[in-house]
Amino acid sequence: MINRSPFLRAFDKGMSERIINDMNGGNLEAHPYTNITNVQKLGDKEYLVDLSVNGTHKQINVNTILLAVGRTPNSSVVNKTFVDIDEDSNKI
């Protein structure tokens, strides 16, 4: 999920678009203009994630959640679940 646009806005626009295109494939799918609204733990490494994608509600099942890269994550949505987050590293 990419919660803002443009992705990597300090990069060249063409490079940012290429990274998104390269991410989409295999087991990865980029969701631009996305905000996480809820996370529910279903089982061991299985989560149901509620998303707002361009204002439209969507649900996806995932096995891994990465909250943030290079900044302090907004983990308030995940903290409402039974998912443990390390307070020092913010890793799940």
C-alpha positions in Angstrom: 0.0 0.0 0.0 1.3 3.4 -0.8 -0.6 6.0 1.2 0.5 9.1 -0.7 1.2 10.2 -4.2 3.4 10.5 -6.0 5.4 7.5 -4.8 9.0 8.5 -4.1 8.2 12.0 -5.0 11.8 13.2 -4.7 12.8 10.8 -7.5 12.3 11.2 -11.2 8.7 10.6 -12.1 9.6 8.0 -14.8 11.7 6.1 -12.3 8.9 6.2 -9.7 6.5 4.8 -12.2 8.9 2.1 -13.3 9.4 1.0 -9.6 5.6 0.7 -9.2 5.3 -1.3 -12.4 8.2 -3.6 -11.4 6.6 -4.1 -8.0 3.3 -5.3 -9.6 3.9 -8.9 -10.5 4.6 -12.2 -8.8 3.4 -12.0 -5.3 3.5 -8.2 -5.0 0.8 -5.7 -5.8 1.2 -2.0 -5.2 -1.9 -0.1 -4.1 -1.4 3.7 -4.7 -3.6 6.3 -3.0 -4.3 3.8 -0.1 -4.9 4.1 3.6 -5.2 1.2 6.0 -8.5 1.5 8.0 -8.3 -1.8 9.9 -6.2 -4.9 10.4 -7.5 -8.2 11.7 -5.2 -11.2 12.5 -6.8 -14.4 11.1 -4.1 -16.8 12.0 -0.3 -17.4 12.0 1.0 -15.0 9.3 -2.5 -14.3 8.0 -4.2 -10.9 8.2 -7.3 -9.3 6.7 -6.6 -5.7 5.9 -9.4 -3.1 5.2 -8.3 -0.4 2.8 -9.6 2.8 1.5 -8.3 2.9 -2.1 -9.0 6.2 -3.8 -12.0 6.5 -1.5 -13.3 3.0 -2.2 -13.4 0.2 0.5 -11.4 -2.9 -0.3 -10.3 -5.9 1.7 -7.2 -8.0 1.1 -5.6 -11.0 2.7 -1.9 -10.7 3.4 0.8 -12.8 5.1 3.1 -9.8 5.9 2.6 -6.2 7.0 5.3 -3.6 6.6 4.2 -0.5 8.4 6.8 2.0 7.3 10.3 2.5 5.8 12.6 5.3 6.9 10.2 7.0 9.3 8.2 6.4 12.4 5.1 4.3 11.4 1.6 5.2 12.2 0.7 1.9 13.9 -2.4 3.1 15.7 -4.6 0.9 13.5 -2.5 -2.2 14.1 -2.3 -1.5 17.9 -6.0 -2.2 18.1 -5.5 -5.8 17.1 -3.8 -8.7 18.8 -0.7 -8.2 16.7 2.4 -7.6 18.8 4.7 -4.7 17.8 8.1 -4.2 19.3 8.2 -0.8 20.9 11.8 -0.1 20.0 11.9 -1.3 16.4 8.2 -1.0 15.5 8.5 -4.5 13.9 5.6 -6.9 14.0 
